[in-house]
């Protein structure tokens, strides 16, 4: 279980909801994966991806208008 304090919300997340994600960077060093969850459903499922896949996603999102 990942502590609620470990999660960071996307900088694109606003106060009015929307399609946003949270990730827990502290688990990368300890578990070798990046956990990602829906910020609107924090008690829902958690997707884990490799650090390389996460970095690719972030690079894509940074250069895209999403």
N, C-alpha and C positions, 0 to 999 in steps of 0.2 A: 504494500500500500504506500502510496506517495503522499507525503504530508501536504496539506492544503497550502502551507506557506511556501512550498517548492514551485508552485505554478506561477507562470508569468503570462499575462494576457497580451495578445497582439497589439501593437501600437495603432493599428487600424480599428481597434474596437472602440466604439463610442458608447455613450450612455443610453442610446436608444436601441440597443440590441444589434441585430445584423448578423452577418456570417463571419464569425471570428473564431480563432483558435487560441489555445493556451498550450504552453510547453513547459517542461520541467528540466531546465538545464543541469541541475545538480546531479541528475541520475546518469548523465552521459559518462562521466568519469567512473562512477561506481558500477554501472551495469552495461556500458557500451552501446546503449540504445537511447533514442530520443523519444520520450513519451509525448503524445499530442492528444488533446481532447477538445471537444466542442465547448466553447465558453458558455453557451446557453444551457448545456446539460452537463454540469461538472461531475455529476454522479453517474454519468453514462459510461459507455465503453471508452477505453484508451487505446489508441493506435500507437504502436512502437515502430520506428523506422531507424535505419542506420544513420550515423552522423553524416555520411556522404550523401545519402538521399535527402536528408534535412537541409544540408547546405545547398544542394541543387534546387530544392523547392524555394528556399529563401532567395537565392539568386534570380530565379524565374520571377518570383513575386516582386522583387525589387525593380525589375526592368519592364514589368507588365502593368497595365492599368487594371488591376483586379480589385 
